[in-house]
Amino acid sequence: MSMTSLQIVATPDTLNAALETWFIQNDLLGGAPYNPGFDPEKIRNSTVVYLELGEINPGLIQVLKSAGNKVALFHMGDERADKNSVLYSACDLVIRNYYFSHIVSTVTGAPKVLWAPNGFRTGVGPRSASALKQADQRQAIAAFLGWINNAASYQGERASFAKAAALCGENLFVMPSNGFAGGYNVGLYSAILEDSIFAPCPAGNSPETIRLYDALEVGAIPISLKHDFLVSEDALAAIGPVPFPMIDSWEELPSYLVQMKSMMGTNPAEIIKLQANCIDWWTRYKQAIAGRISDSIKQL
């Protein structure tokens, strides 16, 4: 089947709450239309992507299947791998955010489970790669806007990042917010991010954070600790190693930013090249993951 005939079934609640719906629809699923309801008389004997941010609905899967459809579940929001995944077996394909090696699988006899990146927040992107500001045209060395005091962050990363951030001085522009997605509208957030050369991306509830993709989309260079989803060929290393810096601990951040500020003064071409590599890699990666998903759907 062609991706143009694909339909995405999702509840209004999921479409309202999910931050990355444009990325999913257009970068991953080829512009397939969203269908906020389901009429079995109109969608029959086809392939349907069921997008779910909350609890997976067994009744909806059953109705979709009884109408002769193949069902590709797109499971969002399972940051800690603690949501019920028993219904994966009722689907023909599962695409999910948040990488866990024991879940992502292509084992014969089980539903294929593919990982897909969260992607950027709608409104931060989409951006034209050719129109992004070059590093030497940006005002801030680095910036972080967000929930810096998330006590439940993965392995306490936000706490260790907060300590390091306090030592970065003018090299890191920080605007803390109160809670997840709280405090700043997408316009302010993206305006500051696109005027920053680097964007530290500490883990939130999961090692994978939407901030990483926001940064890539606006041409800021992410800085991260090393995590499985960054180095696995089933995830972000699918087309080769990620091009952005990974440091061993957030304690290294203050000195790293001092080095990068110095380099911007003495050898800006190196940072401009690093930024260009990140932009090019992200463009190619989006195409590659969309191709992987498209091929898997066509094989159903």
Helices and strands as residue ranges (DSSP letters): G 3-5, E 7-9, H 12-17, H 21-22, I 23-28, E 34-35, E 47-52, H 58-66, E 70-75, G 86-90, E 93-96, E 112-115, G 129-131, G 135-137, E 140-146, G 154-156, H 157-165, G 169-171, E 173-176, H 186-193, E 196-200, H 210-218, E 221-225, H 228-231, E 246-247, G 250-252, H 253-266, H 268-298
